[in-house]
Amino acid sequence: MSTLTHLRDQGGVHMVDVSQKSPTERKAVSEGVVHLGEEAFRALVEDRVKKGDVLHTAQLAGIMGAKETARLIPLCHSIALDAVDLTFQPMENTYSIKIQCTVCSCDRTGVEMEALTAVSVAALTIYDMCKSISKAIRITDIRLISKDGGQHGRYCASDTQSSS
């Protein structure tokens, strides 16, 4: 038997059967950073981006991304989302925006992919809306911060990383 749940012993992939699992409360938090550079950062925080309100648009895009995760990631299960919340923190010292997303559900499988997809789509939306100001925008550090629920219980990135 393969130790990777999506791989068949004889090769190929399959969607894991979660039908025998009981629904439980699940929560995942993810984050990412969009490095804009000074000109694009100033335009964003001063609401001078010609395409409109960047952060509210990115917030809506992130929520929509979370809801569409099963359509985008081939082996993800479609799950009922109870809450999706995205926040944005402008970081003046690095001319960047930190995005954080929290997703909650009561279902048979976790919401990590939904949280990561939401951050990714929100970051891409910021890029799209600011690319006329700078093509040097970078999206970095998209990662899972924490998750609760399910058979693997709690995970917290700060518990597994040394402080540097």
N, CA, C and O of each residue as an XYZ file, in Angstrom:
656
protein
N       0.848     -1.182      0.000
C       0.000      0.000      0.000
C       0.891      1.241      0.000
O       1.854      1.317      0.763
N       0.576      2.193     -0.838
C       1.323      3.434     -0.929
C       1.132      4.274      0.328
O       0.046      4.289      0.908
N       2.189      4.975      0.753
C       2.055      5.862      1.900
C       1.479      7.214      1.489
O       1.057      7.988      2.348
N       1.456      7.506      0.214
C       0.834      8.727     -0.285
C      -0.603      8.388     -0.669
O      -0.836      7.551     -1.541
N      -1.554      9.031     -0.024
C      -2.958      8.636     -0.117
C      -3.577      8.814     -1.500
O      -4.582      8.169     -1.797
N      -3.020      9.656     -2.343
C      -3.609      9.895     -3.658
C      -2.998      9.026     -4.756
O      -3.427      9.098     -5.908
N      -2.000      8.206     -4.416
C      -1.353      7.354     -5.413
C      -1.860      5.925     -5.295
O      -2.005      5.399     -4.191
N      -2.123      5.313     -6.410
C      -2.512      3.900     -6.434
C      -1.245      3.050     -6.387
O      -0.196      3.460     -6.885
N      -1.349      1.858     -5.784
C      -0.202      0.959     -5.717
C       0.313      0.610     -7.104
O       1.521      0.481     -7.304
N      -0.600      0.456     -8.067
C      -0.211      0.071     -9.428
C       0.097      1.273    -10.310
O       0.305      1.110    -11.512
N       0.132      2.468     -9.748
C       0.410      3.689    -10.506
C      -0.859      4.492    -10.736
O      -1.966      3.967    -10.619
N      -0.697      5.735    -11.057
C      -1.843      6.603    -11.270
C      -2.311      7.221     -9.963
O      -1.726      6.993     -8.904
N      -3.373      8.004    -10.057
C      -3.900      8.714     -8.888
C      -5.379      8.437     -8.724
O      -6.040      7.949     -9.641
N      -5.887      8.749     -7.558
C      -7.319      8.635     -7.295
C      -7.694      9.646     -6.228
O      -6.840     10.141     -5.492
N      -8.970      9.943     -6.154
C      -9.477     10.820     -5.113
C      -9.756      9.956     -3.885
O     -10.454      8.947     -3.980
N      -9.215     10.347     -2.743
C      -9.358      9.578     -1.511
C     -10.832      9.500     -1.120
O     -11.557     10.490     -1.212
N     -11.267      8.328     -0.687
C     -12.653      8.117     -0.241
C     -12.779      8.586      1.203
O     -12.178      8.009      2.108
N     -13.574      9.646      1.409
C     -13.788     10.159      2.768
C     -15.208      9.872      3.254
O     -15.643     10.422      4.266
N     -15.926      9.014      2.536
C     -17.342      8.784      2.841
C     -17.574      8.178      4.225
O     -18.648      8.360      4.797
N     -16.604      7.471      4.768
C     -16.774      6.856      6.082
C     -16.358      7.769      7.237
O     -16.567      7.430      8.402
N     -15.783      8.900      6.923
C     -15.376      9.848      7.971
C     -16.584     10.627      8.456
O     -17.516     10.883      7.694
N     -16.565     10.996      9.709
C     -17.608     11.850     10.264
C     -17.213     13.311     10.093
O     -16.041     13.659     10.229
N     -18.180     14.157      9.798
C     -17.865     15.588      9.713
C     -17.388     16.108     11.074
O     -17.964     15.774     12.109
N     -16.350     16.913     11.064
C     -15.841     17.568     12.272
C     -15.521     19.019     11.941
O     -15.380     19.392     10.777
N     -15.412     19.825     12.985
C     -15.036     21.229     12.814
C     -13.596     21.293     12.310
O     -12.711     20.607     12.822
N     -13.384     22.126     11.303
C     -12.050     22.271     10.716
C     -11.769     23.742     10.476
O     -12.659     24.524     10.145
N     -10.510     24.092     10.653
C     -10.097     25.479     10.454
C      -8.668     25.482      9.931
O      -7.830     24.705     10.387
N      -8.397     26.357      8.973
C      -7.038     26.509      8.461
C      -6.740     27.992      8.279
O      -7.609     28.777      7.899
N      -5.492     28.358      8.560
C      -5.025     29.728      8.380
C      -3.799     29.680      7.479
O      -2.870     28.907      7.715
N      -3.808     30.515      6.443
C      -2.672     30.590      5.528
C      -2.282     32.049      5.344
O      -3.027     32.961      5.704
N      -1.100     32.249      4.776
C      -0.668     33.614      4.493
C       0.245     33.642      3.283
O       0.744     32.609      2.836
N       0.452     34.818      2.770
C       1.360     35.061      1.666
C       1.698     36.541      1.637
O       1.060     37.346      2.316
N       2.702     36.898      0.849
C       3.149     38.281      0.774
C       3.261     38.697     -0.686
O       3.763     37.949     -1.525
N       2.779     39.913     -0.974
C       2.930     40.510     -2.295
C       3.879     41.689     -2.145
O       3.561     42.678     -1.485
N       5.055     41.571     -2.769
C       6.066     42.633     -2.747
C       5.801     43.525     -3.956
O       5.986     43.105     -5.098
N       5.369     44.756     -3.699
C       4.926     45.646     -4.767
C       6.000     46.592     -5.274
O       5.949     47.012     -6.430
N       6.954     46.932     -4.454
C       7.862     48.025     -4.779
C       7.215     49.328     -4.330
O       6.004     49.389     -4.116
N       8.027     50.365     -4.190
C       7.538     51.608     -3.589
C       6.424     52.274     -4.391
O       5.417     52.675     -3.809
N       6.571     52.402     -5.688
C       5.573     53.125     -6.484
C       4.197     52.443     -6.441
O       3.184     53.100     -6.201
N       4.169     51.147     -6.672
C       2.890     50.423     -6.657
C       2.305     50.367     -5.244
O       1.091     50.463     -5.068
N       3.170     50.211     -4.238
C       2.697     50.193     -2.850
C       2.011     51.515     -2.506
O       0.914     51.523     -1.947
N       2.661     52.630     -2.841
C       2.080     53.949     -2.540
C       0.754     54.136     -3.274
O      -0.210     54.639     -2.696
N       0.702     53.737     -4.530
C      -0.554     53.867     -5.297
C      -1.657     53.046     -4.646
O      -2.797     53.502     -4.556
N      -1.330     51.835     -4.188
C      -2.339     50.981     -3.547
C      -2.833     51.596     -2.239
O      -4.041     51.740     -2.049
N      -1.931     51.958     -1.343
C      -2.364     52.459     -0.034
C      -3.009     53.837     -0.124
O      -3.798     54.207      0.746
N      -2.688     54.591     -1.155
C      -3.299     55.906     -1.350
C      -4.531     55.833     -2.259
O      -5.089     56.865     -2.630
N      -4.953     54.623     -2.615
C      -6.140     54.393     -3.449
C      -6.066     55.126     -4.782
O      -7.027     55.760     -5.216
N      -4.883     55.022     -5.431
C      -4.677     55.667     -6.727
C      -4.502     54.668     -7.868
O      -4.065     55.048     -8.954
N      -4.837     53.393     -7.638
C      -4.706     52.391     -8.691
C      -5.896     52.546     -9.635
O      -7.047     52.530     -9.198
N      -5.617     52.695    -10.931
C      -6.665     53.008    -11.906
C      -7.744     51.951    -12.021
O      -8.880     52.271    -12.370
N      -7.415     50.687    -11.734
C      -8.413     49.620    -11.856
C      -9.420     49.630    -10.710
O     -10.449     48.960    -10.796
N      -9.145     50.379     -9.635
C     -10.112     50.472     -8.548
C      -9.546     50.078     -7.200
O      -8.334     50.100     -6.983
N     -10.442     49.719     -6.300
C     -10.106     49.377     -4.918
C      -9.449     48.001     -4.871
O     -10.129     46.975     -4.904
N      -8.137     47.992     -4.795
C      -7.362     46.761     -4.921
C      -7.673     45.764     -3.805
O      -7.956     44.599     -4.085
N      -7.625     46.196     -2.565
C      -7.749     45.243     -1.461
C      -9.155     44.675     -1.332
O      -9.309     43.496     -1.012
N     -10.180     45.479     -1.572
C     -11.532     44.923     -1.521
C     -11.767     43.948     -2.681
O     -12.438     42.929     -2.518
N     -11.213     44.268     -3.839
C     -11.333     43.360     -4.975
C     -10.584     42.059     -4.696
O     -11.086     40.975     -4.993
N      -9.385     42.165     -4.126
C      -8.589     40.970     -3.794
C      -9.281     40.145     -2.718
O      -9.212     38.916     -2.736
N      -9.943     40.808     -1.788
C     -10.676     40.095     -0.740
C     -11.797     39.257     -1.352
O     -11.950     38.081     -1.022
N     -12.560     39.851     -2.220
C     -13.636     39.125     -2.896
C     -13.078     37.995     -3.766
O     -13.623     36.891     -3.776
N     -12.000     38.269     -4.491
C     -11.378     37.241     -5.330
C     -10.890     36.060     -4.489
O     -11.046     34.906     -4.890
N     -10.304     36.342     -3.332
C      -9.831     35.275     -2.448
C     -10.969     34.402     -1.952
O     -10.847     33.178     -1.915
N     -12.076     35.026     -1.571
C     -13.246     34.262     -1.128
C     -13.750     33.387     -2.275
O     -14.058     32.212     -2.075
N     -13.832     33.956     -3.462
C     -14.278     33.181     -4.630
C     -13.307     32.039     -4.922
O     -13.731     30.941     -5.283
N     -12.003     32.292     -4.767
C     -11.001     31.253     -4.980
C     -11.171     30.099     -4.016
O     -11.080     28.937     -4.412
N     -11.417     30.411     -2.745
C     -11.638     29.350     -1.754
C     -12.826     28.495     -2.162
O     -12.777     27.269     -2.063
N     -13.890     29.136     -2.619
C     -15.102     28.413     -2.998
C     -14.903     27.543     -4.247
O     -15.645     26.583     -4.456
N     -13.920     27.869     -5.065
C     -13.677     27.136     -6.318
C     -12.514     26.149     -6.238
O     -12.130     25.576     -7.258
N     -11.956     25.940     -5.070
C     -10.749     25.123     -4.928
C     -10.899     23.732     -5.538
O      -9.997     23.273     -6.239
N     -11.996     23.066     -5.293
C     -12.179     21.702     -5.815
C     -12.195     21.679     -7.342
O     -11.862     20.661     -7.949
N     -12.576     22.781     -7.958
C     -12.552     22.853     -9.428
C     -11.152     23.124     -9.961
O     -10.855     22.806    -11.113
N     -10.295     23.704     -9.139
C      -8.956     24.083     -9.582
C      -7.893     23.038     -9.278
O      -6.965     22.851    -10.065
N      -8.017     22.361     -8.154
C      -7.025     21.372     -7.708
C      -7.623     19.995     -7.955
O      -8.615     19.640     -7.318
N      -7.048     19.211     -8.860
C      -7.706     17.999     -9.357
C      -8.204     16.999     -8.322
O      -9.269     16.420     -8.533
N      -7.507     16.762     -7.225
C      -7.918     15.710     -6.302
C      -8.528     16.241     -5.002
O      -8.703     15.486     -4.046
N      -8.849     17.529     -4.966
C      -9.506     18.104     -3.783
C     -10.985     17.749     -3.770
O     -11.637     17.681     -4.812
N     -11.488     17.530     -2.587
C     -12.919     17.288     -2.416
C     -13.662     18.615     -2.398
O     -13.127     19.632     -1.955
N     -14.869     18.596     -2.870
C     -15.749     19.745     -2.770
C     -16.341     19.730     -1.364
O     -16.992     18.760     -0.976
N     -16.121     20.787     -0.607
C     -16.622     20.823      0.764
C     -17.425     22.103      0.993
O     -17.250     23.105      0.300
N     -18.299     22.037      1.973
C     -19.116     23.195      2.337
C     -18.288     24.107      3.252
O     -17.830     23.691      4.316
N     -18.112     25.332      2.821
C     -17.357     26.288      3.624
C     -18.317     27.074      4.512
O     -19.343     27.569      4.046
N     -17.977     27.182      5.778
C     -18.801     27.936      6.715
C     -18.345     29.380      6.826
O     -19.159     30.266      7.088
N     -17.051     29.632      6.631
C     -16.523     30.996      6.730
C     -15.208     31.092      5.979
O     -14.387     30.175      6.009
N     -15.021     32.226      5.301
C     -13.749     32.560      4.659
C     -13.486     34.024      4.985
O     -14.311     34.886      4.680
N     -12.342     34.310      5.602
C     -12.011     35.680      5.977
C     -10.592     35.992      5.532
O      -9.650     35.286      5.891
N     -10.445     37.050      4.753
C      -9.118     37.496      4.313
C      -8.829     38.861      4.896
O      -9.685     39.746      4.894
N      -7.600     39.026      5.400
C      -7.153     40.323      5.893
C      -5.860     40.703      5.183
O      -5.112     39.845      4.714
N      -5.620     41.994      5.116
C      -4.457     42.530      4.412
C      -3.728     43.495      5.328
O      -4.332     44.385      5.926
N      -2.423     43.304      5.429
C      -1.605     44.169      6.275
C      -0.539     44.849      5.421
O       0.417     44.196      5.002
N      -0.685     46.150      5.154
C       0.371     46.866      4.429
C       1.638     46.924      5.288
O       1.581     47.270      6.468
N       2.763     46.586      4.695
C       4.046     46.609      5.405
C       4.946     47.642      4.724
O       5.639     47.351      3.750
N       4.909     48.849      5.268
C       5.605     50.008      4.694
C       7.104     49.764      4.532
O       7.689     50.175      3.530
N       7.729     49.103      5.501
C       9.185     48.920      5.476
C       9.663     48.055      4.304
O      10.820     48.155      3.893
N       8.781     47.209      3.765
C       9.163     46.354      2.627
C       8.311     46.628      1.388
O       8.434     45.927      0.383
N       7.454     47.638      1.455
C       6.546     47.973      0.344
C       5.784     46.737     -0.126
O       5.717     46.432     -1.316
N       5.219     46.047      0.841
C       4.514     44.804      0.531
C       3.204     44.725      1.295
O       2.954     45.494      2.223
N       2.374     43.775      0.882
C       1.096     43.504      1.527
C       1.125     42.063      2.012
O       1.349     41.143      1.225
N       0.900     41.864      3.309
C       0.780     40.508      3.855
C      -0.705     40.140      3.819
O      -1.553     40.886      4.307
N      -0.995     39.004      3.247
C      -2.359     38.497      3.147
C      -2.492     37.343      4.120
O      -1.621     36.475      4.182
N      -3.578     37.329      4.880
C      -3.855     36.187      5.746
C      -5.296     35.747      5.512
O      -6.197     36.574      5.371
N      -5.496     34.439      5.474
C      -6.830     33.888      5.241
C      -7.141     32.830      6.284
O      -6.298     31.996      6.615
N      -8.368     32.876      6.796
C      -8.882     31.857      7.709
C     -10.118     31.242      7.069
O     -11.033     31.952      6.650
N     -10.135     29.910      6.997
C     -11.277     29.189      6.426
C     -11.778     28.197      7.470
O     -10.989     27.494      8.101
N     -13.095     28.149      7.647
C     -13.724     27.219      8.598
C     -14.779     26.380      7.888
O     -15.452     26.845      6.968
N     -14.906     25.131      8.338
C     -15.885     24.214      7.776
C     -16.183     23.121      8.796
O     -15.377     22.844      9.684
N     -17.332     22.518      8.656
C     -17.640     21.295      9.388
C     -17.876     20.240      8.308
O     -18.962     20.152      7.735
N     -16.846     19.446      8.042
C     -16.923     18.503      6.932
C     -16.017     17.312      7.199
O     -15.468     17.175      8.292
N     -15.859     16.446      6.193
C     -15.107     15.199      6.334
C     -13.629     15.326      5.985
O     -12.858     14.392      6.208
N     -13.230     16.466      5.444
C     -11.837     16.666      5.074
C     -11.472     18.122      5.312
O     -12.346     18.981      5.433
N     -10.178     18.389      5.379
C      -9.690     19.693      5.808
C      -9.855     20.822      4.817
O     -10.264     20.620      3.674
N      -9.526     22.014      5.279
C      -9.707     23.231      4.490
C      -8.378     23.937      4.195
O      -8.360     25.120      3.857
N      -7.275     23.209      4.325
C      -5.979     23.819      4.054
C      -5.868     24.307      2.618
O      -5.391     25.415      2.372
N      -6.303     23.492      1.674
C      -6.186     23.878      0.266
C      -7.046     25.093     -0.047
O      -6.659     25.933     -0.859
N      -8.200     25.194      0.584
C      -9.071     26.356      0.371
C      -8.405     27.629      0.893
O      -8.468     28.674      0.246
N      -7.772     27.540      2.055
C      -7.086     28.708      2.616
C      -5.893     29.116      1.748
O      -5.676     30.304      1.506
N      -5.126     28.136      1.285
C      -3.976     28.432      0.425
C      -4.411     28.980     -0.934
O      -3.775     29.888     -1.468
N      -5.484     28.436     -1.491
C      -5.997     28.925     -2.765
C      -6.502     30.355     -2.622
O      -6.263     31.190     -3.495
N      -7.194     30.640     -1.532
C      -7.705     31.994     -1.307
C      -6.571     33.017     -1.282
O      -6.671     34.070     -1.911
N      -5.498     32.713     -0.561
C      -4.350     33.624     -0.500
C      -3.724     33.779     -1.890
O      -3.376     34.886     -2.300
N      -3.586     32.676     -2.600
C      -2.979     32.727     -3.933
C      -3.790     33.586     -4.896
O      -3.227     34.409     -5.618
N      -5.104     33.400     -4.911
C      -5.963     34.161     -5.813
C      -5.989     35.633     -5.412
O      -5.978     36.505     -6.281
N      -6.023     35.922     -4.128
C      -5.978     37.312     -3.672
C      -4.665     37.967     -4.097
O      -4.664     39.108     -4.560
N      -3.552     37.256     -3.945
C      -2.246     37.789     -4.347
C      -2.193     38.038     -5.849
O      -1.693     39.072     -6.292
N      -2.705     37.098     -6.631
C      -2.723     37.280     -8.085
C      -3.605     38.457     -8.490
O      -3.314     39.141     -9.471
N      -4.664     38.693     -7.753
C      -5.539     39.830     -8.035
C      -4.816     41.149     -7.762
O      -4.930     42.098     -8.538
N      -4.077     41.202     -6.661
C      -3.275     42.400     -6.380
C      -2.275     42.620     -7.508
O      -2.112     43.743     -7.988
N      -1.611     41.560     -7.929
C      -0.666     41.660     -9.042
C      -1.366     42.206    -10.287
O      -0.888     43.156    -10.905
N      -2.489     41.607    -10.647
C      -3.214     42.011    -11.849
C      -3.607     43.489    -11.807
O      -3.485     44.200    -12.804
N      -4.069     43.932    -10.670
C      -4.541     45.311    -10.570
C      -3.413     46.330    -10.508
O      -3.630     47.505    -10.803
N      -2.203     45.901    -10.127
C      -1.069     46.818     -9.987
C      -0.006     46.650    -11.071
O       0.970     47.400    -11.089
N      -0.172     45.688    -11.970
C       0.889     45.390    -12.949
C       1.150     46.531    -13.926
O       2.231     46.598    -14.510
N       0.184     47.430    -14.117
C       0.435     48.565    -15.010
C       1.404     49.563    -14.369
O       2.001     50.384    -15.066
N       1.557     49.494    -13.069
C       2.484     50.375    -12.353
C       3.872     49.741    -12.292
O       4.882     50.430    -12.429
N       3.915     48.420    -12.087
C       5.195     47.716    -11.992
C       5.037     46.266    -12.429
O       4.092     45.583    -12.032
N       5.963     45.812    -13.243
C       5.992     44.395    -13.641
C       6.891     43.590    -12.694
O       6.971     42.367    -12.813
N       7.564     44.263    -11.761
C       8.513     43.600    -10.861
C       7.857     43.121     -9.567
O       8.558     42.772     -8.617
N       6.543     43.098     -9.514
C       5.832     42.622     -8.325
C       6.147     41.143     -8.121
O       6.173     40.369     -9.079
N       6.386     40.754     -6.865
C       6.669     39.357     -6.537
C       5.676     38.847     -5.511
O       5.297     39.563     -4.584
N       5.263     37.613     -5.686
C       4.392     36.930     -4.729
C       5.246     35.865     -4.054
O       5.832     35.013     -4.721
N       5.313     35.920     -2.706
C       6.199     34.997     -1.990
C       5.524     34.444     -0.735
O       4.476     34.917     -0.295
N       6.165     33.437     -0.191
C       5.870     32.933      1.158
C       4.431     32.478      1.370
O       3.899     32.626      2.470
N       3.792     31.931      0.349
C       2.458     31.368      0.539
C       2.635     30.063      1.308
O       3.342     29.155      0.873
N       1.974     29.995      2.465
C       2.169     28.826      3.321
C       1.008     28.654      4.290
O       0.237     29.578      4.548
N       0.915     27.449      4.812
C      -0.051     27.137      5.853
C       0.537     27.587      7.185
O       1.670     27.242      7.520
N      -0.234     28.353      7.935
C       0.203     28.821      9.251
C      -0.274     27.862     10.332
O       0.478     27.497     11.236
N      -1.555     27.456     10.223
C      -2.087     26.520     11.211
C      -3.312     25.824     10.655
O      -3.941     26.290      9.705
N      -3.636     24.695     11.271
C      -4.872     23.973     10.965
C      -5.319     23.257     12.220
O      -4.510     22.822     13.039
N      -6.619     23.149     12.348
C      -7.226     22.438     13.473
C      -8.269     21.486     12.925
O      -8.909     21.755     11.908
N      -8.428     20.360     13.620
C      -9.477     19.412     13.270
C      -8.978     18.254     12.441
O      -7.852     18.251     11.943
N      -9.853     17.263     12.305
C      -9.522     16.092     11.512
C      -8.650     15.109     12.250
O      -8.295     15.326     13.409
N      -8.301     14.020     11.576
C      -7.572     12.942     12.237
C      -6.148     13.331     12.616
O      -5.569     12.733     13.523
N      -5.573     14.321     11.939
C      -4.208     14.732     12.264
C      -4.166     15.838     13.312
O      -3.082     16.242     13.733
N      -5.325     16.334     13.740
C      -5.384     17.311     14.829
C      -4.837     18.668     14.463
O      -5.078     19.177     13.368
N      -4.100     19.250     15.387
C      -3.606     20.615     15.234
C      -2.212     20.636     14.622
O      -1.365     19.793     14.921
N      -2.001     21.617     13.764
C      -0.683     21.910     13.203
C      -0.480     23.410     13.340
O      -1.384     24.194     13.048
N       0.697     23.807     13.780
C       1.033     25.220     13.852
C       2.457     25.380     13.337
O       3.384     24.772     13.872
N       2.635     26.196     12.301
C       3.948     26.370     11.688
C       4.983     26.837     12.692
O       6.139     26.420     12.618
N       4.603     27.682     13.618
C       5.574     28.182     14.603
C       6.081     27.077     15.527
O       7.156     27.203     16.113
N       5.314     25.999     15.659
C       5.746     24.864     16.477
C       6.799     24.015     15.769
O       7.531     23.268     16.419
N       6.881     24.123     14.435
C       7.773     23.251     13.675
C       8.982     23.978     13.116
O       9.864     23.343     12.538
N       9.047     25.308     13.274
C      10.154     26.071     12.706
C      10.965     26.701     13.800
O      10.420     27.178     14.796
N      12.262     26.704     13.621
C      13.118     27.406     14.583
C      13.050     28.895     14.285
O      12.879     29.296     13.134
N      13.181     29.696     15.299
C      13.158     31.141     15.069
C      14.525     31.570     14.560
O      15.563     31.160     15.079
N      14.495     32.410     13.527
C      15.763     32.860     12.960
C      15.900     34.343     13.005
O      16.916     34.882     12.564
